[in-house]
Amino acid sequence: MESVIEWIHEKNPGLEGTLAPDEDLIEARLIDSMDFLEFIDLLESISGETIDLQTSTIDDFRTLDRIRERFLSTSGTAPA
């Protein structure tokens, strides 16, 4: 998850402090449409899994908690 947080800080140089796990990253414009595919690529690289955008929704990318649960979990909730 540290790589995700670092990426968000790199894309938002004015962002200070820590990100709350339930902060809405889309609403706060910390992930925008221009960088979304790069963000998907980062998540795929970290997880080692391909993200199927046909079965994902924007809500899957809204918060750090949801990203962890949906894509970076080792409990079996990440897509196969």
Phi and psi restraints in degrees (value plus and minus 20) as a CYANA .aco file:
   2 GLU   PHI     -78.9   -38.9
   2 GLU   PSI     -57.9   -17.9
   3 SER   PHI     -84.0   -44.0
   3 SER   PSI     -57.4   -17.4
   4 VAL   PHI     -85.3   -45.3
   4 VAL   PSI     -66.4   -26.4
   5 ILE   PHI     -84.1   -44.1
   5 ILE   PSI     -61.4   -21.4
   6 GLU   PHI     -81.4   -41.4
   6 GLU   PSI     -63.9   -23.9
   7 TRP   PHI     -80.0   -40.0
   7 TRP   PSI     -64.9   -24.9
   8 ILE   PHI     -81.8   -41.8
   8 ILE   PSI     -61.9   -21.9
   9 HIS   PHI     -86.3   -46.3
   9 HIS   PSI     -58.1   -18.1
  10 GLU   PHI     -83.1   -43.1
  10 GLU   PSI     -59.6   -19.6
  11 LYS   PHI     -97.2   -57.2
  11 LYS   PSI     -35.7     4.3
  12 ASN   PHI    -151.0  -111.0
  12 ASN   PSI      53.8    93.8
  13 PRO   PHI     -78.8   -38.8
  13 PRO   PSI     -43.5    -3.5
  14 GLY   PHI    -102.9   -62.9
  14 GLY   PSI     -25.9    14.1
  15 LEU   PHI     -93.6   -53.6
  15 LEU   PSI     105.6   145.6
  16 GLU   PHI    -139.5   -99.5
  16 GLU   PSI     134.5   174.5
  17 GLY   PHI      60.7   100.7
  17 GLY   PSI    -189.5  -149.5
  18 THR   PHI    -114.2   -74.2
  18 THR   PSI     138.7   178.7
  19 LEU   PHI    -115.4   -75.4
  19 LEU   PSI     111.0   151.0
  20 ALA   PHI     -89.9   -49.9
  20 ALA   PSI     121.2   161.2
  21 PRO   PHI     -81.4   -41.4
  21 PRO   PSI     -40.8    -0.8
  22 ASP   PHI    -128.5   -88.5
  22 ASP   PSI      -9.2    30.8
  23 GLU   PHI     -88.5   -48.5
  23 GLU   PSI     115.3   155.3
  24 ASP   PHI     -97.9   -57.9
  24 ASP   PSI      82.4   122.4
  25 LEU   PHI     -88.5   -48.5
  25 LEU   PSI     -50.4   -10.4
  26 ILE   PHI     -95.2   -55.2
  26 ILE   PSI     -70.1   -30.1
  27 GLU   PHI     -80.1   -40.1
  27 GLU   PSI     -58.5   -18.5
  28 ALA   PHI     -98.5   -58.5
  28 ALA   PSI     -21.7    18.3
  29 ARG   PHI      40.6    80.6
  29 ARG   PSI      12.5    52.5
  30 LEU   PHI    -103.4   -63.4
  30 LEU   PSI     -42.5    -2.5
  31 ILE   PHI    -145.0  -105.0
  31 ILE   PSI      98.1   138.1
  32 ASP   PHI    -132.3   -92.3
  32 ASP   PSI     153.6   193.6
  33 SER   PHI     -83.3   -43.3
  33 SER   PSI     -49.8    -9.8
  34 MET   PHI     -87.5   -47.5
  34 MET   PSI     -51.8   -11.8
  35 ASP   PHI    -123.8   -83.8
  35 ASP   PSI     -19.7    20.3
  36 PHE   PHI     -81.2   -41.2
  36 PHE   PSI     -64.2   -24.2
  37 LEU   PHI     -86.2   -46.2
  37 LEU   PSI     -55.4   -15.4
  38 GLU   PHI     -84.4   -44.4
  38 GLU   PSI     -58.0   -18.0
  39 PHE   PHI     -85.3   -45.3
  39 PHE   PSI     -62.5   -22.5
  40 ILE   PHI     -79.2   -39.2
  40 ILE   PSI     -64.8   -24.8
  41 ASP   PHI     -80.0   -40.0
  41 ASP   PSI     -61.2   -21.2
  42 LEU   PHI     -81.2   -41.2
  42 LEU   PSI     -67.8   -27.8
  43 LEU   PHI     -82.1   -42.1
  43 LEU   PSI     -59.9   -19.9
  44 GLU   PHI     -84.5   -44.5
  44 GLU   PSI     -59.9   -19.9
  45 SER   PHI     -84.3   -44.3
  45 SER   PSI     -63.5   -23.5
  46 ILE   PHI     -87.7   -47.7
  46 ILE   PSI     -64.8   -24.8
  47 SER   PHI    -102.8   -62.8
  47 SER   PSI     -43.0    -3.0
  48 GLY   PHI      55.3    95.3
  48 GLY   PSI      -8.0    32.0
  49 GLU   PHI    -141.4  -101.4
  49 GLU   PSI     130.0   170.0
  50 THR   PHI    -101.4   -61.4
  50 THR   PSI     116.4   156.4
  51 ILE   PHI    -114.9   -74.9
  51 ILE   PSI     100.6   140.6
  52 ASP   PHI    -107.6   -67.6
  52 ASP   PSI      87.1   127.1
  53 LEU   PHI     -91.1   -51.1
  53 LEU   PSI     -32.4     7.6
  54 GLN   PHI     -91.8   -51.8
  54 GLN   PSI     -48.7    -8.7
  55 THR   PHI    -127.4   -87.4
  55 THR   PSI     -19.0    21.0
  56 SER   PHI    -123.3   -83.3
  56 SER   PSI     134.0   174.0
  57 THR   PHI    -141.9  -101.9
  57 THR   PSI     146.4   186.4
  58 ILE   PHI     -79.8   -39.8
  58 ILE   PSI     -49.6    -9.6
  59 ASP   PHI     -84.0   -44.0
  59 ASP   PSI     -43.5    -3.5
  60 ASP   PHI     -87.7   -47.7
  60 ASP   PSI     -35.9     4.1
  61 PHE   PHI    -134.4   -94.4
  61 PHE   PSI     -14.4    25.6
  62 ARG   PHI     -91.0   -51.0
  62 ARG   PSI     -61.9   -21.9
  63 THR   PHI    -150.3  -110.3
  63 THR   PSI     140.2   180.2
  64 LEU   PHI     -82.5   -42.5
  64 LEU   PSI     -58.1   -18.1
  65 ASP   PHI     -80.1   -40.1
  65 ASP   PSI     -66.2   -26.2
  66 ARG   PHI     -88.9   -48.9
  66 ARG   PSI     -58.7   -18.7
  67 ILE   PHI     -81.5   -41.5
  67 ILE   PSI     -65.5   -25.5
  68 ARG   PHI     -80.7   -40.7
  68 ARG   PSI     -68.5   -28.5
  69 GLU   PHI     -83.2   -43.2
  69 GLU   PSI     -64.3   -24.3
  70 ARG   PHI    -101.7   -61.7
  70 ARG   PSI     -58.5   -18.5
  71 PHE   PHI    -138.4   -98.4
  71 PHE   PSI     -42.5    -2.5
  72 LEU   PHI    -138.2   -98.2
  72 LEU   PSI     -10.8    29.2
  73 SER   PHI     -98.3   -58.3
  73 SER   PSI     122.5   162.5
  74 THR   PHI    -119.8   -79.8
  74 THR   PSI     -15.0    25.0
  75 SER   PHI    -106.3   -66.3
  75 SER   PSI     -15.4    24.6
  76 GLY   PHI      78.9   118.9
  76 GLY   PSI     -17.3    22.7
  77 THR   PHI    -107.7   -67.7
  77 THR   PSI     -34.1     5.9
  78 ALA   PHI     -91.8   -51.8
  78 ALA   PSI     127.2   167.2
  79 PRO   PHI     -83.2   -43.2
  79 PRO   PSI     126.5   166.5
